[in-house]
């Protein structure tokens, strides 16, 4: 048995020691395989079940959200190293035997399986397994009915003498099945049709299900991979652990570039370029994308002409794939007419696959679409698998690019219109990248990269696509103002972004003044897109991104486009403190910004001072500053007086829910009382003011002749209201709107309230909701409201437990003073 195990490991070593890569188009002698140990880059693997929520194009969904998702769910989604996949699982509360690995196309599922087998062969991983069997679902498609033994022997014929003995000890066996999404068989893990005999011929799907359900070789372990969309509609409860490959973070991306380029200087140059190009960098989370990008840049950076180099460097995803294809075509020996014919045939096949959710094609498909499978050029775009023969594009996005490109390479007005409408109609997002590429290729500069392979009427195709974009924006115009479906609005922006058509963008969005993408999780790529839209449409004045999961990188992408806004709202984004530096820079450069809303970001670390200094500039134009619920420590208030004194434009200051009780609060109140202060509205909601703070606040009420609105909802208690009411009675007070709701003021407070109301002719609106004013002294309040000196026009007394008599007194008051509106519940 040891000899046969040694033979088996040697066989698997030969299969897994090299990492196969498609030949880059830059030269013919480039090697196609590399030592796995030197080329492999660690992938981020996390425990997950969130694939069930997926419904959009997997690439877009993950590319836009995977880093944000991990940050948001980091307590639930703990990173798992490959050597722990079969260790104790807290979710299922057992040592897992059945494990599913989920990942979008190109994220590295197959490579991870190869690495696991390789590490097992080398004795570095899972040595409790005596034998590992590695199968690919696409290769199992050829089998109709087959036994498990036959299946194993077909792949590992040298085991025929010992296979019976090997299967006698299933606890020491690991079966790896790669690419469930590529299987053409139904896989029902709830099926009652199970087999238990490894010699019994069954459909491959039944064999796999029986292994997972433990009716066949009870005690063995199974490791399987799949794309998320295949699993979303399946019952996966028999898998004890489900993990997702989330691709590369920044450090892994950089390592990949260093591994790809032999020249460290060139690796650094390429990575720096991509790092500065937000579109390309975001998609680098996928290893296969890294390969495509590195392949394109390796060619671009080798050009001798600086002008040519600039023209070859991609700026959009469409340009990336156009250059990728152009590089391959420049290295083939086929005549242009022959190459164009092949591009057309694989293009129509690609489009058929995109619209029908197909990524695997067979000889019948090639024949149907007249694809020449003898062409040397074909292998540059399609990968071929044996037993049975099947084909797939290098990456799903390559397929999606060709599905769009074919409409420019083989133009048909009817087919183009039909495809546009069909792609738009899919609710699952399968046509999203197709539409982006179609819009991207409408740009003549991008299209020129493939000159010689286009239809003579490619320009007409471009006109039709641009017309479609115009009509699409008109159809979606209500989204621009109602913001009903913000994700669709974002997709619309992506079409315009890829088109690089500034005139079209300006014309389509000329009526847009306020852009609200609140509640939409925005990635750095999304923010690059928004920066393009805002920078191009100079009439956009307001940007509202509340609860959009922005991080420092996303804000950095947005910053250059924020210089013409009048209102910026970034509420509830948990912005890191370093964001203050970027925001400070925006404030110093933007002389138009009037409203800055940073509520619930808790920007209270050392860099917050940078923001304070920028807001304190005498040349500042900020009229409204909102820092609601930011848990600002007391020492921060030491710096606020400079804002209040030095910025004459500041009219509204919101510091609600910030625990205003420390010694420096007095400094702020003193600044608000100064002659140079122009603040007209002060919101101190939920501030729990102590007695000393109320005395300082009373000073502001007396001395600030500009203060017209004061919000003290849930901020006072009965012993402290006297100072406020006394200040309200002072002649200099100009407050017109006062909110004292939610303070649970007792009935005795009516005496002090009556004094303040009777002697203030400026007060127009008084909110006293959610208090406890009912009682014998309520009549004092009614009497004060009845006086000729009281100018109140709107009174709120909801939820005060008023008696029937007290309500009748208020109704009588309303009949006598017709200009007074009283609200009671």
C-alpha positions in Angstrom: 0.0 0.0 0.0 2.9 2.4 0.7 4.3 1.8 -2.8 1.0 2.5 -4.4 0.6 5.7 -2.3 4.1 6.8 -3.4 3.1 6.2 -7.0 -0.1 8.1 -6.5 1.7 11.1 -5.0 4.2 11.1 -7.8 1.4 11.2 -10.3 -0.4 14.1 -8.6 2.9 15.9 -8.2 3.4 15.8 -12.0 -0.2 17.2 -12.4 0.1 20.0 -9.8 3.7 21.1 -9.5 3.3 23.6 -12.4 0.9 26.4 -12.5 -0.4 26.6 -16.1 -1.0 30.0 -17.6 -2.1 31.1 -21.0 0.8 32.3 -23.1 1.0 36.1 -23.0 0.8 37.6 -26.4 4.0 39.6 -26.1 6.4 36.9 -27.4 6.2 33.3 -28.8 8.9 31.7 -26.6 7.4 32.8 -23.2 6.9 29.8 -21.0 3.4 28.7 -20.2 3.9 27.1 -16.8 5.7 28.1 -13.6 6.5 26.4 -10.4 3.4 26.6 -8.3 5.4 27.3 -5.1 6.9 30.4 -6.7 3.8 31.7 -8.5 1.0 31.0 -6.0 -0.2 34.0 -4.0 -2.3 33.4 -0.9 -6.0 33.9 -1.4 -8.3 35.4 1.2 -10.8 32.7 2.3 -13.7 33.4 4.6 -16.6 31.6 6.1 -19.8 32.7 4.4 -23.4 32.0 3.4 -24.0 35.4 1.7 -23.9 33.9 -1.8 -27.6 33.3 -1.3 -28.2 37.1 -1.6 -26.5 37.3 -5.0 -28.6 38.2 -8.0 -26.4 40.5 -10.0 -23.5 39.8 -12.3 -21.1 38.0 -10.0 -18.0 40.0 -11.1 -19.7 43.4 -10.6 -21.3 42.3 -7.3 -18.1 41.1 -5.8 -15.7 43.6 -7.4 -17.7 46.4 -6.0 -18.4 45.0 -2.5 -16.0 42.3 -1.4 -13.6 44.4 0.6 -16.5 46.5 2.1 -18.4 43.3 2.9 -15.5 41.8 4.8 -14.9 45.0 6.8 -18.6 45.2 7.7 -18.9 41.5 8.6 -15.5 40.9 10.0 -16.9 39.5 13.3 -18.9 36.9 11.4 -16.5 36.2 8.5 -13.3 35.1 10.0 -10.4 34.4 7.5 -9.7 30.7 7.2 -6.3 29.4 6.0 -6.4 26.3 3.7 -5.0 24.1 6.4 -8.0 24.8 8.7 -10.8 24.0 6.2 -11.2 20.5 7.7 -10.8 21.6 11.3 -13.5 22.3 13.9 -16.3 24.5 12.6 -18.1 26.7 15.1 -21.1 27.2 12.8 -21.9 23.5 12.4 -20.3 22.6 15.7 -18.4 19.6 14.3 -15.2 18.7 12.4 -16.4 19.1 8.8 -16.2 16.3 6.3 -18.2 18.1 3.5 -16.8 21.5 2.5 -17.9 23.8 -0.3 -15.6 26.5 -1.6 -17.5 29.4 -3.3 -16.0 32.0 -5.7 -16.7 34.1 -8.7 -15.1 33.1 -12.1 -11.4 33.7 -12.1 -11.0 34.2 -8.4 -8.7 31.1 -8.0 -10.9 28.2 -7.0 -9.1 25.7 -9.3 -5.7 27.1 -8.3 -6.6 26.7 -4.6 -7.6 23.0 -5.2 -4.3 22.5 -7.1 -2.4 24.0 -4.2 -4.2 21.8 -1.6 -3.3 18.7 -3.6 0.3 19.8 -4.1 0.7 20.5 -0.4 -0.8 17.1 0.4 1.7 15.4 -1.9 4.6 17.3 -0.3 3.5 16.3 3.2 2.5 19.8 4.3 -1.2 19.4 4.5 -3.9 16.9 5.6 -1.7 13.9 6.1 -4.6 12.2 7.8 -5.8 11.4 4.3 -4.0 8.4 2.7 -5.4 9.2 -0.8 -6.7 12.3 -2.5 -8.8 12.0 -5.7 -9.1 15.2 -7.8 -11.9 15.5 -10.4 -13.2 18.3 -12.6 -16.9 18.4 -13.2 -16.4 19.4 -16.9 -14.5 16.2 -17.4 -17.2 14.2 -15.7 -19.8 15.5 -18.2 -18.8 12.8 -20.7 -20.0 10.0 -18.4 -23.6 9.0 -18.6 -23.7 6.0 -16.2 -20.5 5.0 -14.4 -19.5 3.5 -11.1 -17.3 5.3 -8.6 -14.6 2.6 -9.0 -14.6 3.0 -12.8 -14.4 6.8 -12.4 -11.4 6.6 -10.1 -9.6 4.0 -12.3 -10.1 6.1 -15.4 -8.2 8.9 -13.8 -5.8 6.8 -11.8 -5.4 3.4 -13.7 -2.4 2.3 -11.6 -4.7 1.8 -8.6 -6.5 -1.1 -10.1 -4.9 -3.8 -7.9 -5.3 -2.0 -4.6 -8.5 0.1 -5.2 -10.7 -2.4 -3.3 -8.4 -2.2 -0.2 -8.2 1.6 -0.5 -12.0 2.0 -0.5 -12.2 -0.1 2.7 -10.9 2.8 4.8 -13.1 5.8 3.6 -12.1 7.9 6.6 -8.7 8.3 5.0 -10.1 9.4 1.6 -10.5 13.0 0.3 -12.5 13.6 -2.9 -12.1 16.9 -4.6 -14.7 18.0 -7.2 -13.9 21.3 -9.0 -16.4 23.4 -10.8 -19.9 22.4 -9.9 -21.2 25.2 -12.0 -19.7 23.5 -15.1 -21.6 20.3 -14.5 -24.4 19.5 -17.0 -26.1 17.3 -14.5 -28.7 18.1 -12.0 -27.3 18.1 -8.5 -30.0 17.7 -5.9 -28.6 17.3 -2.4 -32.0 16.6 -1.0 -32.6 13.6 -3.3 -33.7 10.3 -1.9 -32.2 8.5 -4.8 -28.8 7.6 -3.3 -26.3 4.8 -4.0 -24.1 2.9 -1.6 -22.1 0.5 -3.8 -18.9 1.9 -5.4 -19.3 -0.8 -8.1 -22.8 0.2 -9.1 -23.1 2.3 -12.3 -24.9 5.6 -11.7 -25.1 9.1 -13.1 -22.1 11.1 -11.9 -24.5 13.6 -10.2 -26.0 10.7 -8.1 -22.5 9.5 -7.1 -21.4 13.0 -6.0 -24.7 13.5 -4.1 -24.3 10.1 -2.4 -20.8 10.9 -1.3 -21.9 14.2 0.2 -25.0 12.6 1.8 -22.7 9.8 3.3 -24.6 6.9 1.8 -21.5 6.0 -0.3 -18.2 5.5 1.4 -19.5 6.7 4.8 -16.8 8.6 6.6 -14.9 10.0 3.5 -14.4 13.7 3.1 -15.5 15.8 0.1 -14.2 19.2 -1.0 -16.1 21.0 -3.8 -16.0 24.3 -5.6 -18.7 26.3 -7.3 -19.6 29.8 -8.6 -22.1 31.5 -6.2 -25.0 31.6 -8.7 -25.1 27.8 -9.0 -25.5 27.4 -5.3 -28.0 30.2 -4.7 -30.9 28.0 -5.7 -29.5 24.8 -4.1 -30.0 23.2 -0.7 -26.5 23.1 0.8 -27.3 22.1 4.4 -25.3 18.8 4.0 -22.1 20.9 3.7 -20.6 21.4 7.2 -18.6 24.4 6.1 -19.1 26.8 3.2 -16.2 29.2 2.6 -15.7 31.9 -0.1 -12.5 32.9 -1.9 -12.6 36.7 -1.8 -9.5 37.2 -3.9 -6.6 39.6 -3.3 -6.3 42.6 -1.0 -3.7 45.3 -1.7 -0.7 43.3 -0.4 -1.6 40.2 -2.4 -2.1 42.2 -5.5 1.3 43.7 -5.2 2.9 40.3 -4.7 1.2 39.0 -7.8 2.7 41.8 -9.9 6.2 41.1 -8.4 5.8 37.4 -9.3 4.6 38.2 -12.8 7.3 40.7 -13.8 10.9 39.4 -13.5 12.2 43.0 -13.5 11.4 44.5 -10.0 11.5 48.0 -11.5 9.0 47.1 -14.2 6.8 45.4 -11.5 6.8 48.5 -9.4 6.0 50.7 -12.5 3.1 48.5 -13.5 1.6 48.3 -10.1 1.9 52.0 -9.5 0.1 52.7 -12.8 -2.7 50.3 -11.8 -2.9 51.6 -8.3 -3.5 55.1 -9.7 -6.1 53.8 -12.1 -9.1 53.2 -9.9 -11.0 51.1 -12.5 -8.3 48.6 -13.1 -7.1 48.4 -9.5 -10.5 47.5 -8.2 -10.8 44.5 -10.5 -7.3 43.3 -9.5 -9.0 41.4 -6.6 -9.3 38.6 -9.2 -6.1 36.7 -10.0 -7.3 36.2 -13.6 -7.8 39.9 -13.9 -4.3 40.5 -12.6 -3.0 38.2 -15.3 -4.8 40.1 -18.0 -3.7 43.5 -16.7 -0.1 42.4 -16.3 -0.2 40.9 -19.7 -1.4 44.2 -21.3 1.0 46.3 -19.3 4.0 44.1 -20.0 3.5 44.8 -23.7 2.6 48.5 -23.2 5.7 49.3 -21.1 8.0 47.6 -23.6 7.1 50.1 -26.4 9.9 52.5 -27.4 7.7 55.4 -28.4 6.4 57.4 -25.4 3.4 58.5 -27.5 2.6 54.9 -28.4 3.0 53.8 -24.8 0.5 56.3 -23.6 -2.0 55.2 -26.3 -1.6 51.6 -25.2 -2.2 52.2 -21.5 -5.8 51.4 -20.7 -8.0 53.8 -18.8 -11.3 51.9 -18.8 -12.2 48.2 -18.6 -13.3 48.3 -22.2 -9.9 49.7 -23.2 -8.1 47.0 -21.2 -9.8 44.2 -23.1 -9.5 46.0 -26.4 -5.7 46.2 -25.9 -5.6 42.6 -24.6 -7.3 41.4 -27.8 -5.2 43.7 -30.0 -2.0 42.4 -28.5 -2.9 38.9 -29.3 -4.0 39.7 -32.8 -0.7 41.6 -33.5 1.2 38.3 -32.7 -0.7 35.9 -34.9 0.1 35.0 -38.5 -3.4 34.7 -39.8 -4.6 37.2 -42.4 -6.8 40.0 -41.1 -9.8 38.7 -43.1 -9.4 35.3 -41.5 -8.9 36.7 -38.1 -11.9 38.9 -38.4 -14.1 35.9 -39.5 -12.9 34.0 -36.4 -13.6 37.0 -34.1 -17.1 37.2 -35.5 -17.9 33.5 -35.1 -16.6 33.3 -31.5 -18.3 36.7 -30.8 -21.7 35.3 -31.7 -21.1 32.2 -29.7 -20.0 34.4 -26.7 -23.1 36.5 -27.0 -25.3 33.3 -27.1 -23.6 32.1 -23.9 -23.9 35.5 -22.1 -27.7 35.7 -22.8 -28.3 32.1 -21.9 -26.0 31.8 -18.8 -23.6 29.4 -20.6 -19.8 29.4 -20.1 -19.0 25.9 -21.4 -19.2 25.1 -25.1 -18.8 21.9 -27.1 -17.9 20.9 -30.6 -21.6 21.2 -31.6 -21.6 24.8 -30.5 -18.4 25.6 -32.5 -20.0 24.0 -35.5 -23.3 25.9 -35.1 -21.5 29.2 -34.9 -18.9 28.2 -37.6 -16.0 28.5 -35.3 -12.8 27.1 -36.9 -11.4 24.9 -34.1 -8.2 24.3 -36.2 -7.2 27.9 -36.1 -4.1 28.7 -34.0 -5.7 31.9 -32.9 -8.6 30.2 -31.2 -6.4 29.0 -28.3 -5.6 32.6 -27.5 -9.2 33.2 -26.5 -10.6 29.8 -25.6 -9.4 27.1 -23.3 -9.9 23.5 -24.4 -10.6 20.6 -22.0 -10.5 16.9 -23.0 -12.8 14.0 -22.2 -15.2 15.2 -23.4 -13.9 18.0 -25.4 -15.3 21.3 -24.2 -14.3 25.0 -24.5 -14.6 28.1 -22.4 -13.3 31.6 -22.7 -10.2 32.6 -20.7 -12.5 34.4 -18.3 -16.2 35.2 -18.2 -15.4 38.9 -18.8 -13.4 38.0 -22.0 -16.6 36.2 -23.2 -18.7 39.3 -22.3 -16.2 41.6 -24.2 -16.5 39.5 -27.3 -20.3 39.4 -27.0 -20.3 43.2 -27.3 -17.4 43.5 -29.8 -19.1 41.2 -32.3 -21.8 43.9 -32.9 -19.0 46.2 -34.2 -17.2 43.4 -36.0 -20.3 42.1 -37.7 -22.8 44.8 -37.6 -26.5 44.0 -38.0 -29.1 46.7 -37.0 -31.7 44.1 -36.1 -29.4 41.9 -34.0 -28.0 45.0 -32.2 -31.4 46.3 -31.2 -32.6 42.8 -30.2 -29.5 42.3 -28.0 -29.8 45.7 -26.4 -33.4 45.1 -25.3 -32.7 41.5 -24.2 -29.7 42.4 -22.1 -31.6 45.2 -20.4 -34.5 42.9 -19.6 -32.6 40.4 -17.4 -33.2 41.0 -13.7 -30.2 38.9 -12.7 -27.7 41.3 -14.2 -26.2 38.8 -16.7 -26.3 41.5 -19.4 -24.6 44.2 -17.3 -21.0 43.8 -18.4 -22.2 43.2 -22.0 -23.9 46.6 -22.0 -20.9 48.3 -20.4 -18.6 47.0 -23.1 -21.1 47.9 -25.8 -21.1 51.5 -24.5 -17.4 51.5 -24.1 -16.8 50.5 -27.7 -19.0 53.3 -28.9 -15.9 55.5 -28.2 -14.0 55.9 -31.4 -10.6 56.1 -29.6 -11.2 52.8 -27.8 -12.5 51.2 -31.0 -9.5 52.4 -33.0 -7.4 49.9 -31.0 -9.0 47.1 -33.1 -8.9 48.9 -36.4 -8.8 46.4 -39.2 -11.1 43.9 -37.5 -14.2 46.0 -37.5 -17.2 46.0 -39.8 -17.2 48.9 -42.3 -20.4 50.1 -40.6 -18.9 50.0 -37.1 -19.4 53.8 -36.8 -23.1 53.3 -37.5 -23.2 50.7 -34.7 -21.6 53.3 -32.4 -24.3 55.9 -33.3 -27.1 53.4 -32.5 -25.5 52.5 -29.2 -25.2 56.2 -28.3 -28.8 56.7 -29.3 -29.8 53.8 -27.1 -27.8 55.3 -24.2 -29.6 58.7 -24.6 -33.0 56.9 -24.7 -32.1 54.7 -21.7 -31.2 57.8 -19.6 -34.5 59.4 -20.6 -36.3 56.3 -19.6 -34.5 56.3 -16.3 -34.7 60.0 -15.8 -37.1 59.7 -12.9 -34.4 57.8 -11.1 -32.2 60.9 -11.2 -34.7 62.8 -9.2 -36.7 60.2 -7.2 -33.7 58.0 -6.5 -36.1 55.0 -6.3 -33.7 52.4 -7.7 -30.2 53.8 -6.9 -28.4 50.7 -8.1 -29.9 51.1 -11.6 -28.9 54.7 -11.5 -25.3 53.7 -10.7 -25.4 51.2 -13.7 -26.6 54.1 -15.9 -23.6 56.1 -14.8 -21.3 53.2 -15.7 -22.6 53.1 -19.3 -21.8 56.8 -19.6 -18.4 56.4 -17.9 -17.3 53.6 -20.2 -18.4 55.6 -23.3 -16.0 58.5 -22.4 -18.5 60.7 -24.2 -18.4 64.0 -22.3 -21.0 65.7 -24.5 -23.4 62.8 -24.0 -22.9 62.8 -20.2 -23.5 66.6 -20.0 -26.5 66.5 -22.3 -28.0 63.5 -20.5 -27.6 64.8 -17.0 -28.0 68.5 -17.5 -31.0 68.7 -15.3 -29.3 66.9 -12.4 -28.6 69.2 -9.4 -28.7 66.8 -6.5 -27.1 63.4 -6.5 -28.4 61.1 -3.7 -26.9 57.6 -3.5 -27.6 57.1 0.2 -27.9 53.5 1.4 -25.9 52.3 -1.7 -22.6 50.6 -0.7 -20.0 52.4 -2.7 -16.7 50.9 -3.6 -13.6 52.9 -4.6 -14.5 52.0 -8.2 -18.0 53.4 -7.8 -16.5 56.6 -6.4 -14.2 56.9 -9.4 -17.3 56.7 -11.5 -19.1 59.4 -9.4 -16.0 61.6 -9.6 -16.2 61.4 -13.4 -19.9 62.2 -13.4 -19.6 65.2 -11.0 -16.5 66.5 -12.7 -18.2 66.3 -16.1 -21.6 67.7 -15.0 -20.6 71.0 -13.4 -24.2 71.8 -12.5 -24.4 69.1 -9.8 -24.5 71.1 -6.5 -25.4 68.5 -3.8 -23.9 65.1 -3.2 -25.6 63.0 -0.5 -23.9 59.7 0.4 -25.4 58.8 3.7 -24.7 55.2 5.0 -22.7 54.4 1.8 -19.9 52.5 3.5 -17.2 54.8 2.3 -13.7 54.2 3.3 -10.5 56.3 3.1 -9.7 55.0 -0.4 -13.2 55.7 -1.7 -13.1 59.3 -0.3 -9.7 59.8 -1.9 -11.2 58.9 -5.3 -14.1 61.3 -4.8 -12.1 64.2 -3.5 -10.9 65.8 -6.8 -14.5 66.1 -7.9 -15.8 67.8 -4.8 -14.5 71.2 -5.5 -17.7 72.6 -7.1 -20.3 71.3 -4.7 -22.4 73.5 -2.4 -23.6 70.7 -0.2 -21.8 67.5 0.9 -23.4 65.0 3.2 -21.4 61.9 4.4 -23.6 60.8 7.3 -23.0 57.4 8.9 -20.0 56.2 6.9 -17.7 55.4 9.8 -15.0 57.3 8.0 -11.5 56.7 9.3 -9.9 59.6 11.0 -7.4 60.1 8.2 -10.4 61.2 6.1 -10.2 64.5 8.0 -7.0 65.4 6.1 -8.8 64.9 2.7 -11.9 66.7 3.8 -9.7 69.6 5.1 -8.1 69.9 1.7 -11.5 69.9 -0.1 -12.8 72.7 2.3 -9.7 74.9 1.6 -10.0 74.5 -2.2 -13.8 74.6 -2.5 -15.0 78.2 -2.1 -18.5 77.1 -3.0 -19.2 74.6 -0.3 -22.0 75.9 2.0 -23.2 72.7 3.8 -21.0 70.0 5.3 -22.8 67.1 7.1 -20.5 64.6 8.8 -22.9 63.2 11.3 -22.2 59.8 13.0 -18.7 59.3 11.7 -16.9 59.8 15.0 -14.1 61.8 13.6 -12.4 62.5 16.9 -8.8 61.4 16.6 -5.7 63.6 16.2 -6.4 64.4 12.5 -9.7 66.0 13.4 -7.7 69.1 14.2 -6.9 69.4 10.4 -10.6 69.6 9.7 -11.1 72.2 12.5 -8.3 74.4 11.1 -9.8 74.3 7.6 -13.2 75.2 9.0 -11.7 78.1 11.0 -10.4 79.9 7.9 -11.7 83.5 7.7 -12.1 82.9 3.9 -14.3 79.9 4.6 -17.8 79.8 3.1 -19.3 76.9 5.2 -22.8 78.0 6.3 -23.9 74.7 7.9 -21.8 72.3 9.9 -23.4 69.1 11.2 -21.5 66.8 13.6 -24.5 65.1 15.1 -23.7 62.0 17.3 -20.0 62.0 16.7 -19.1 61.4 20.4 -16.7 64.3 20.3 -14.5 64.3 23.4 -14.5 67.5 25.5 -11.0 68.6 24.4 -12.3 68.9 20.8 -14.5 71.8 22.0 -11.3 73.7 22.8 -11.0 74.2 19.0 -14.6 75.0 18.1 -14.5 78.6 19.2 -12.1 79.4 16.4 -14.6 78.1 13.9 -17.4 80.2 15.4 -15.4 83.4 15.8 -13.4 83.2 12.5 -15.9 82.0 10.0 -18.5 84.7 9.5 -20.4 82.5 7.0 -21.4 79.9 9.6 -25.1 80.1 10.2 -26.1 76.6 11.4 -24.2 74.5 13.9 -25.4 70.9 14.8 -23.6 69.3 17.8 -26.5 67.1 18.9 -25.8 63.9 20.9 -22.3 64.7 21.8 -22.4 64.8 25.6 -21.7 68.5 26.1 -20.7 68.6 29.7 -16.9 69.1 30.0 -15.0 72.3 30.9 -14.3 73.3 27.3 -18.0 73.5 26.5 -17.9 76.9 28.2 -15.3 78.1 25.7 -17.7 77.2 22.9 -20.6 79.0 24.5 -18.4 82.1 25.1 -17.5 82.1 21.3 -21.2 81.8 20.4 -21.9 84.8 22.6 -19.2 87.0 20.9 -20.2 89.9 18.6 -18.3 88.2 15.7 -20.5 85.1 15.8 -23.2 84.9 13.1 -24.7 81.5 14.0 -28.5 81.6 13.5 -29.4 78.0 14.3 -28.0 75.9 17.1 -29.0 72.3 17.6 -27.9 70.7 20.9 -30.4 67.8 20.8 -29.8 64.8 23.2 -27.0 66.8 25.0 -27.9 66.2 28.6 -26.8 69.7 29.7 -25.8 70.1 33.4 -26.6 73.1 35.5 -23.3 74.9 34.7 -23.8 74.3 31.0 -27.3 75.7 31.1 -25.9 78.9 32.7 -23.4 79.2 29.9 -26.1 78.5 27.3 -28.3 81.2 28.8 -25.5 83.6 28.1 -25.6 82.7 24.4 -29.3 83.3 24.3 -28.9 86.8 25.9 -25.9 88.0 23.9 -26.3 86.4 20.4 -28.7 88.7 18.5 -28.4 86.5 15.4 -29.6 83.3 17.1 -33.1 82.5 15.8 -33.5 78.8 16.2 -32.5 76.8 19.3 -33.1 73.0 19.5 -32.8 71.6 23.1 -34.9 68.4 22.6 -34.1 65.9 25.4 -31.2 68.1 26.7 -32.6 69.8 29.9 -34.1 68.8 33.2 -36.5 70.8 35.3 -34.0 72.4 37.7 -32.0 73.9 34.8 -34.8 75.3 32.7 -35.0 78.5 34.9 -31.8 80.0 33.5 -32.9 79.3 29.9 -36.4 80.8 30.4 -34.9 83.9 32.1 -32.5 84.4 29.2 -35.5 84.0 26.8 -37.2 86.9 28.5 -34.2 89.2 28.1 -34.7 92.1 25.6 -31.7 91.2 23.4 -33.0 87.6 22.7 -34.1 87.1 19.1 -35.0 83.4 19.2 -38.0 82.6 16.9 -38.1 78.8 17.2 -37.4 77.0 20.4 -37.6 73.2 20.8 -37.9 72.0 24.4 -39.5 68.7 23.6 -38.5 65.3 25.2 -37.2 66.8 28.4 -39.9 65.4 30.8 -40.5 68.8 32.3 -42.9 68.6 35.2 -46.0 70.8 35.8 -44.0 73.3 37.9 -42.0 74.2 34.8 -45.1 76.0 33.4 -44.4 78.9 35.7 -41.0 79.5 34.2 -42.2 78.8 30.7 -45.0 81.3 31.2 -42.5 84.0 32.2 -40.3 83.4 29.1 -43.3 83.3 26.7 -44.9 86.5 28.1 -41.8 88.6 27.7 -40.5 87.5 24.3 -42.3 89.0 21.3 -40.0 87.4 18.8 -40.8 83.7 19.6 -43.0 82.3 16.8 -42.8 78.5 17.3 -42.5 76.6 20.6 -42.2 72.8 20.8 -43.1 71.3 24.2 -44.0 67.8 23.1 -43.1 64.7 25.2 -43.1 66.5 28.6 -45.3 66.2 31.7 -46.8 69.6 31.9 -50.3 68.6 32.9 -51.4 69.9 36.4 -52.4 72.9 38.4 -49.8 75.3 37.0 -50.8 74.5 33.3 -53.2 77.4 33.6 -50.2 79.8 34.0 -48.9 78.6 30.6 -52.3 79.1 29.0 -52.6 82.6 30.5 -49.2 83.6 29.2 -50.1 82.3 25.7 -53.2 84.4 25.9 -51.4 87.7 26.6 -51.0 90.3 23.9 -47.2 90.3 24.3 -47.0 86.7 23.2 -46.3 86.4 19.5 -46.3 82.5 19.3 -48.0 81.3 16.1 -47.3 77.5 16.4 -47.4 75.5 19.6 -46.7 71.8 20.0 -48.0 70.1 23.2 -48.3 66.4 22.0 -47.9 63.6 24.5 -48.1 65.7 27.7 -50.9 63.7 29.4 -53.2 66.8 29.3 -56.6 66.5 30.9 -59.9 67.0 29.0 -60.2 70.4 30.8 -56.7 71.5 29.7 -57.4 70.5 26.1 -60.6 72.5 26.1 -58.8 75.5 27.5 -56.3 75.2 24.6 -59.1 74.9 22.0 -60.8 78.0 23.4 -57.4 79.8 23.2 -57.2 78.8 19.6 -60.6 80.2 18.8 -59.7 83.5 20.4 -56.2 83.8 18.8 -56.9 82.7 15.2 -53.2 83.2 14.2 -52.1 80.5 16.8 -52.0 76.9 15.6 -52.0 74.4 18.5 -51.0 70.7 18.0 -52.3 68.2 20.6 -52.4 64.4 20.6 
